[in-house]
Amino acid sequence: MTKTSTSKNNVNLPTPNMFQPITDMESDAEIDLFYDQIKSKLDTLVKDPQDETINKILAYSRSL
């Protein structure tokens, strides 16, 4: 008879340090710097959709 088991050292299990929150002041400064660099570009993400695009979305939502 063959004995089988699952290892407790599975590589897919989360490690205790995987989910630690960022509390480092330097990390906060890096996040703020990144945001400041992209802040001016965020407005360019706002787009005015064409009527054709809106109609396609509406047609798709009605088909569900």
C-alpha positions in Angstrom: 0.0 0.0 0.0 1.2 3.5 -0.9 1.0 6.3 1.6 0.4 9.8 0.2 0.3 13.2 1.8 0.4 16.9 1.1 3.4 18.9 2.2 2.8 21.7 4.7 5.6 23.6 3.0 3.5 24.2 -0.1 4.9 27.0 -2.3 1.4 28.3 -3.0 0.6 29.1 0.6 1.0 32.7 1.6 4.0 33.5 3.8 3.5 35.7 6.9 5.3 38.7 5.3 3.3 38.6 2.1 0.5 40.8 3.3 2.3 43.3 5.5 1.0 46.9 5.1 3.4 49.5 3.8 4.3 51.6 6.9 7.6 52.9 5.8 7.8 56.7 5.5 10.0 56.3 2.5 7.4 54.2 0.7 4.8 56.8 1.4 7.1 59.4 -0.1 7.6 57.2 -3.2 3.9 56.8 -3.6 3.3 60.5 -3.4 6.1 61.2 -5.9 4.6 58.7 -8.3 1.2 60.3 -8.0 2.6 63.8 -8.5 4.2 62.6 -11.7 1.0 61.2 -13.2 -1.5 63.7 -11.8 -1.2 66.0 -14.8 -1.8 63.1 -17.2 -4.9 61.8 -15.5 -7.1 64.4 -17.2 -6.1 63.0 -20.6 -7.7 59.7 -19.7 -11.2 61.3 -19.7 -12.7 60.8 -23.1 -15.8 61.9 -24.9 -17.3 58.7 -26.3 -18.8 58.8 -29.8 -22.5 58.1 -30.3 -21.6 54.8 -32.1 -19.7 53.6 -29.0 -22.6 54.4 -26.7 -25.0 52.6 -29.1 -22.8 49.5 -29.1 -22.7 49.4 -25.3 -26.5 49.9 -25.1 -27.1 47.1 -27.6 -24.8 44.8 -25.8 -26.5 45.5 -22.4 -29.9 44.8 -23.9 -28.8 41.5 -25.4 -28.0 40.1 -21.9 
